[in-house]
Amino acid sequence: MSSSDWGLSLIFAQGQPLANAVKLWRACEDAGLAMVGVADSPNLLRELYVSTTVCALNIHTARIITYVTNPVTRHPSVAAAAFMSLNEVAPGRIAMGIGSGDSALWSIGKKGARVQLMREYVTAVKALLRGEHATWDGYRFKGEWSAFEPFDLPVYVACSGPKILRMAAEVADGAIVTMGFAPEDVAYVRSIAAEGLAASGRAERHFEIWWNAHVVFDESYEQAAARSLGWSPYWLTMGSLDGKGIPDELKERFKQLNADAHDLNAVYRAKDRNRVVLERAKALGVYDWMMHHSPRLFGTPADVAKRLNEMGALDMKRWIFFATSRGAWAGSPEEERLDLIHKLGREVTPLLR
């Protein structure tokens, strides 16, 4: 195997003017990353489909994924028309990443979508773009766009529990998984996906699993691990805690860990949020459990590449990373992000096998 077998991707929330985001997207493509993610949180960020269009007009080889939209804030016809138009701008490079809804919903007082609604939405959007009829909210209709070339939109569902993962394996093209990275977690994810594929009569080759984590660069493994858990704890208490492998005696502690997960100031505006959560995990006695299940992508590019190769041996070669700040970084946030892109594309990727 070689680095060409890998897919490494980055997501940057476009919370600043789009001209700044363009620099980052271009840097990702120049660094050889497989895919870039464009976030969807209308109350916090630049609008998803405008941003994705700007991205598509400014990069020319990397795939582009919405990371992630939801089935609540946009009618399926709106999403389908947007992806139809985006596919005309960047043919074959556009994918829909969709989840039940995080800050896009709770920041405006809405609740996340249930699994059945997710299934119906994914099915409807894909059907419309294939030129077929869709049914939504009791009404049957089809797209009436002129000069429309039907296509199969790749859809990837953000999954943090077994029910949504099984649904994704039944109706979508892949999953973006945050369900732990220990060997037992990986085996569990694959068993649930296999159940969904069997139920839908599809083969494993028709379903891609992308692993969702933080990559944290620093001067050493220890320095990086001192400021991040390496993955987000919020998904553990999103929806139900069931089916996530959390010991019963720790469930209440995880609720406390994530007690302010829907506080905009605490999550998005506080300085050094990752370190705050890490210290809270230690105080609550859940740190060791979290680290056991963490991807532990910490340290120098060589450290990160070594760890990725260990997981690559388990056939975990598709990754979508969040960018994690260093906190004590001397330069600007933009310089820090460009440095992360450079390290991931230019220093980590050549070490992958």
C-alpha positions in Angstrom: 0.0 0.0 0.0 1.1 3.6 -0.5 -0.1 7.1 0.4 -2.2 7.1 -2.7 -4.6 4.6 -1.0 -5.4 7.2 1.7 -8.0 9.9 1.8 -7.2 12.8 4.2 -9.6 15.7 4.4 -10.0 18.9 6.5 -13.0 21.0 7.6 -12.7 24.7 8.4 -15.8 26.5 9.6 -16.2 29.6 7.4 -16.7 32.0 10.2 -14.6 34.7 8.6 -15.0 36.5 5.3 -15.1 34.1 2.4 -11.9 35.5 0.9 -10.1 34.1 3.9 -11.7 30.7 3.4 -10.6 30.6 -0.2 -7.0 30.8 0.8 -7.5 27.7 3.1 -9.4 25.7 0.5 -6.7 26.4 -2.1 -4.0 25.4 0.3 -5.8 22.1 1.0 -5.9 21.3 -2.7 -2.3 22.4 -3.3 -1.3 20.1 -0.4 -3.0 17.2 -2.1 -5.8 16.6 0.4 -8.6 14.5 -1.0 -11.6 16.5 0.1 -12.5 19.8 1.9 -15.6 20.2 4.0 -17.8 23.3 4.1 -19.7 23.8 7.3 -23.4 24.5 7.7 -24.5 26.6 10.7 -26.4 29.6 9.3 -26.6 31.4 12.6 -22.8 31.3 13.0 -21.2 31.0 9.6 -21.3 32.2 6.0 -24.2 30.5 4.2 -23.5 26.9 3.2 -24.5 26.9 -0.5 -23.0 30.3 -1.2 -19.8 29.2 0.5 -19.7 25.8 -1.3 -20.1 27.6 -4.7 -17.2 29.9 -3.9 -15.2 26.9 -2.9 -16.1 25.0 -6.1 -15.1 28.0 -8.3 -11.7 28.3 -6.6 -10.4 24.7 -6.4 -10.4 22.3 -9.3 -9.4 18.7 -8.3 -10.3 18.1 -4.6 -13.8 16.8 -3.7 -16.1 19.1 -1.8 -18.5 18.0 0.9 -21.1 19.8 3.0 -20.0 19.1 6.5 -22.7 18.8 7.5 -26.1 20.0 6.5 -29.3 18.8 8.2 -32.9 17.8 7.2 -34.6 20.5 9.2 -33.6 23.9 7.9 -34.0 23.3 4.1 -36.7 21.5 2.1 -35.4 18.6 0.0 -36.2 20.5 -3.2 -34.0 23.3 -2.0 -31.1 21.0 -1.2 -31.6 19.1 -4.5 -31.6 22.3 -6.6 -28.5 23.5 -4.8 -26.6 20.2 -5.4 -27.8 20.1 -9.0 -26.4 23.6 -9.5 -23.1 22.8 -7.6 -22.6 19.7 -9.8 -22.7 21.9 -12.8 -20.0 24.1 -11.3 -17.8 21.1 -10.2 -19.0 18.0 -12.0 -18.4 14.8 -10.1 -16.7 16.6 -7.2 -19.7 17.5 -5.0 -21.0 15.4 -2.1 -23.6 15.9 0.6 -22.6 15.4 4.2 -25.6 15.4 6.4 -26.3 15.0 10.1 -29.2 15.2 12.4 -28.3 18.8 13.2 -26.0 20.4 15.7 -25.4 24.2 16.2 -27.4 24.9 13.0 -30.5 23.8 15.0 -29.9 24.3 18.7 -28.6 27.9 18.2 -32.1 28.7 16.9 -34.1 26.7 19.4 -34.7 23.6 17.1 -34.1 19.9 18.0 -32.1 17.5 15.9 -33.8 15.3 13.4 -34.8 11.7 14.2 -33.4 8.8 12.3 -36.6 8.2 10.2 -36.7 11.8 9.1 -33.0 11.5 8.1 -33.8 8.4 6.0 -36.7 10.1 4.3 -34.6 13.2 3.5 -31.6 11.4 2.1 -33.9 9.2 0.0 -35.9 12.2 -1.3 -32.8 14.3 -2.3 -31.1 11.4 -4.0 -34.3 10.5 -5.9 -34.9 14.1 -7.1 -31.3 14.2 -8.5 -31.8 10.9 -10.3 -34.8 12.5 -12.0 -37.3 10.4 -10.0 -40.3 11.3 -7.9 -39.8 11.9 -4.2 -42.2 12.0 -1.3 -41.8 14.5 1.5 -44.3 15.5 4.1 -47.0 13.6 2.4 -46.5 15.2 -1.0 -45.2 13.4 -4.1 -43.2 15.5 -6.6 -40.2 15.6 -8.9 -37.7 18.2 -10.0 -38.8 20.2 -13.1 -35.4 21.8 -13.9 -34.7 22.5 -17.5 -31.7 21.0 -19.3 -31.1 18.8 -16.3 -28.7 15.9 -16.4 -29.7 13.4 -13.7 -26.9 12.1 -11.5 -26.4 10.1 -8.4 -25.4 12.4 -5.6 -22.9 10.8 -3.1 -24.4 11.2 0.4 -22.4 10.7 3.6 -24.2 10.6 6.9 -22.6 11.9 10.1 -23.0 9.0 12.6 -22.5 8.9 16.4 -24.7 5.9 17.2 -25.9 2.5 15.9 -29.3 3.5 14.7 -28.2 6.3 12.4 -25.2 4.2 11.2 -27.5 1.3 10.2 -29.8 3.7 8.4 -26.8 5.2 6.6 -25.7 1.8 5.5 -29.1 1.1 4.1 -29.7 4.3 2.0 -26.6 6.4 1.8 -23.2 6.1 0.1 -21.1 6.3 3.3 -20.8 7.4 6.9 -18.7 10.0 8.7 -18.2 8.2 12.0 -17.5 9.5 15.5 -18.0 6.4 17.6 -14.6 5.7 19.1 -11.3 4.5 17.7 -10.3 1.6 19.9 -10.3 -1.8 18.2 -13.6 -2.8 19.8 -15.2 0.5 18.6 -14.0 -0.2 15.0 -15.3 -3.7 15.1 -18.7 -2.4 16.4 -18.9 0.2 13.7 -18.3 -2.4 11.0 -20.8 -4.9 12.4 -23.6 -2.2 12.4 -22.7 -1.1 8.9 -22.7 -4.8 7.8 -26.2 -5.2 9.2 -27.5 -2.2 7.3 -25.8 -3.3 4.1 -27.3 -6.8 4.4 -30.7 -5.4 5.0 -30.5 -3.3 1.8 -28.9 -6.0 -0.2 -25.8 -3.9 -1.0 -22.1 -5.0 -0.9 -19.5 -3.5 1.4 -17.7 -1.9 -1.6 -20.7 0.4 -2.1 -20.4 2.0 1.3 -17.5 4.2 2.5 -16.6 4.8 6.1 -14.8 8.1 6.9 -13.4 8.4 10.4 -14.0 11.8 12.0 -11.4 13.2 14.5 -9.1 15.9 15.5 -5.5 16.0 14.5 -3.4 17.9 16.9 0.2 19.0 15.9 2.7 20.1 18.5 6.4 19.8 19.4 5.7 16.3 21.0 3.0 13.8 21.6 2.9 14.8 25.2 2.4 18.5 24.5 -0.4 17.8 22.0 -2.1 15.4 24.3 -2.0 18.0 27.1 -4.4 20.3 25.3 -6.9 18.0 23.5 -8.8 14.7 23.9 -8.3 14.1 20.2 -12.0 13.8 19.5 -15.2 15.6 20.4 -17.1 14.3 23.5 -20.4 16.1 22.5 -21.6 13.2 20.3 -21.6 10.9 23.3 -24.6 12.6 24.7 -26.3 13.7 21.5 -29.7 12.0 21.2 -29.4 8.9 23.3 -26.4 7.6 25.3 -27.4 4.0 24.4 -25.3 2.0 22.0 -22.2 4.1 22.5 -20.3 1.8 24.7 -20.4 4.1 27.7 -20.3 2.2 31.0 -23.4 2.8 33.1 -21.4 4.3 36.0 -19.9 7.0 33.6 -23.1 8.1 31.8 -24.1 10.8 34.3 -20.5 12.1 34.3 -20.6 12.5 30.5 -23.8 14.5 30.8 -21.9 16.8 33.2 -18.9 16.9 30.8 -21.2 18.1 28.0 -23.5 20.3 30.1 -22.6 23.5 28.2 -22.4 21.9 24.8 -25.3 24.1 23.6 -23.8 27.4 24.9 -22.5 29.4 22.0 -20.1 31.5 24.2 -18.7 28.4 25.9 -18.2 26.3 22.8 -17.4 28.7 20.0 -16.2 31.9 21.6 -14.2 30.8 24.7 -10.5 30.6 24.4 -8.7 27.2 24.6 -12.0 25.3 24.7 -10.2 21.9 24.0 -8.0 22.3 27.1 -11.0 23.3 29.2 -12.9 20.1 28.2 -9.8 18.0 28.7 -9.4 19.3 32.3 -13.1 18.8 33.0 -12.8 15.2 31.8 -10.0 14.6 34.2 -11.9 16.2 37.1 -14.9 14.0 36.3 -12.9 10.8 36.1 -13.7 10.1 32.4 -10.3 11.1 31.0 -8.8 7.5 30.9 -12.0 6.2 29.1 -11.9 9.0 26.6 -8.2 8.5 25.8 -8.6 4.8 25.4 -11.2 5.5 22.7 -9.4 8.5 21.2 -7.6 8.2 17.9 -4.6 9.8 19.6 -3.4 11.7 16.5 -1.1 13.8 18.6 2.4 15.3 18.2 4.8 15.9 15.4 4.0 15.0 11.7 6.0 11.8 12.3 4.0 10.9 15.4 0.7 11.5 13.6 1.8 9.5 10.5 2.9 6.6 12.7 -0.5 6.5 14.4 -2.3 6.7 11.1 -0.3 3.8 9.8 -1.3 1.8 12.8 -4.9 2.4 12.1 -4.3 2.0 8.4 -3.4 -1.6 9.1 -7.0 -1.9 10.3 -8.2 -0.5 7.0 -9.0 2.9 8.4 -7.6 5.1 5.6 -10.4 7.6 5.1 -10.3 10.5 7.5 -12.1 13.9 7.9 -10.2 16.0 10.4 -11.2 19.1 12.4 -8.5 21.6 12.8 -7.5 22.1 16.4 -5.7 25.3 17.5 -2.4 25.3 19.4 -3.5 27.9 21.8 0.0 29.3 22.3 0.6 29.8 18.6 2.6 32.9 17.9 1.1 33.8 14.5 -2.3 34.6 13.3 -5.2 32.0 13.2 -4.8 31.9 9.4 -1.1 31.2 9.6 -1.8 28.4 12.1 -4.3 26.8 9.8 -2.0 27.1 6.8 0.7 25.4 8.9 -1.6 22.6 9.8 -2.6 22.1 6.1 1.1 22.0 5.2 2.0 19.5 7.9 -0.9 17.2 7.0 -0.4 17.3 3.2 3.3 17.8 2.9 4.8 16.0 5.9 2.3 13.4 7.1 1.0 12.1 3.7 4.5 11.1 2.3 5.0 8.9 5.4 1.8 6.9 5.0 2.0 3.4 3.6 
